[in-house]
């Protein structure tokens, strides 16, 4: 298990967001780059979004992840109201791009989709940048760390490494993949989604999904016993208050609606959520790297016990 190794390799003061070169370990550097001003808030269909996408592809290539087919880029388009406050206003077509790679497993008949969205909400009219360090540079950095781990430790099942575009405003990247499965990829039977892993004043992180898939409870409980941060299952029960049920609030929602079980790892909303203060400097490195280790451990256990998770009995 890689639950504490990342924490032991660093004792960093948080640097300026523009000073990412040479930072270690890799997830810390990835978070720094993706939340820097160069990315201009990563709004879908912008130059900054494309710059973030190019960085992710470069990192996947460096790590050793393979594209599905000829390219990591999976373009798609969708329509939305020009005035988001008025759904009846004229509509515009948005062109977006998912980034998708594969790590082949021993069993190539089905796949686990490990996902995080790389887009964010861009800039204000005055040019202030919503850098989205927690939302969701942190999740993409964890996604890349999971990929690197499984390149060194080959999985039992195919892992589809998916960095989604256009999550903000409608989960469009995830909806695209669910509606139009990636050509040449094994069918997705489980989704592990990361969204906001970087900032928690209470040092806790939540795993949503065990309410819907009870076989996940032992996995979450086992990882919780081994981590330096507080991990608990929750925020997935329909109790009438939508703030207490995250089932449909990030990309896992598209998979859930299609009947695909999921586990969502993320922190509670906080004062920096969708604010210009969601900057690299706000991220606590010990908490973030602990969350990355949790993400890797959850992925390991889900891959190893996929048959049990899916209600088929233990994998051979």
Buried (B, 14 or more C-beta within 10 A) or exposed (E): EBBBEBBEEBEEEBBEBEEBEEBEBBBBBBBBBBBBBBBBBBBBBBEBBBBBBEBBBEBBEEBEBBBBBEEBBBEBEBEBBEEEEEEEEEEEEBEBBBBBBBBBBEBEEBBBBBBBBBBBBBBEEEEEBBBBBBBBBBBBBBBBBBBBBBBEEEBBBBBBBBBBBBBBBBBBBBBBBBEEBBEEBBEBBBBBBBBBBBBBEEEBBBBBBBBBBEBBBBBBBBBBEEBBBBBEBBBBBEEEEEEEBBBEBBBBBBBBBBEBBBBBBBBBEBEBBEBBBBBBEBBBBBBBBBBBBBBBBBBBBBBBBBBBBBEEEEBE
